[in-house]
């Protein structure tokens, strides 16, 4: 899976529409192989991003959990620590 797509479920505050759209764009880029489509494919590419975004929003609003929402700042800190360990940076 594309490393740029982040988990969006069960955060406080919830994922924004912009975050969902960005993840949808990354997904369409990954499966199509195009970072920017040709003019002839631009319409279907944009429609695919929109469709994936709608499906993701529906999924996120339908999911249920008993666990408490995760804190974005704590998760970002953990990700930074993992990256530092993995790549040897501080």
N, C-alpha and C positions, 0 to 999 in steps of 0.2 A: 504494500500500500504506500501511497505517496507520503513521505515524511512531513510535508507541509500541511497536511490535513490534521487538525487537532480535534480531540474529543470536545464536544459541545454540550453534552448532557450533564445535568446535575451540578450546575455551578450557580453560585450566588454572587452577583446578579446573573440571571439567565443569559444565554447566548443572544446576541443582537442579530438583527436581520442582515447587517453588513458582514458579520462573522459567518453566518450561514451561507450567504452569497459567495463569499471568498472561498469557503470550503467546496461549494458546488462548482465554482470555476476551476479550482484545482483538480477536482474529480474529472470534469469533462476534458480538461487539458491532458490528464494522464491517460484516459481511455481512448481519446481521439489521436493522441500523438502530436497535436498542434498547440503551440502556445498562442498563436494568432492565426485564425483561419483565413483562407483566401476569400476574396469578395464573393465568389459563388457559393461558398459554404457558410458565410457569416450569419445568415438568417437561421439556418438549422442549428448552428453552434450556439447562438444566443438563446434559441428556444430550448435547447438541451440544458443549458445552464439554468434557465428559468424553471423548467420541469424538475430538475434535480433539487433546486432550492425549495420548491413547493413540497416535494416529497420529504425532504429533510425537516422542514418546519412541521409538517404533519407528524412525522415520526417523533420528533422531540417533544411535541405537545401531547402525544399519546403515551409516551413511556412513563412508567411508574417505578418508584423506588422507596424503600424504607430508610435508606441511609441519608444522613444529613448532607446538604449541598457542600461541595468543595469550594475552598477559597481560591480565587484566581491568583492572588499574589503568592500564596504558599506553593501552588502548583508550578508557577513560573520559576520560583526560586529552586524547587526540586529539579526542574528541567535544566536550569542553568548549571546546577551542581552535577547532574548526570553528564552534561555536555563537557564540562570542565574535566571530569574524570576520564571520559571517553577520549577526548582530544588533547588532554594535557594542558589545558588553558585555565587561567584563573579569571 
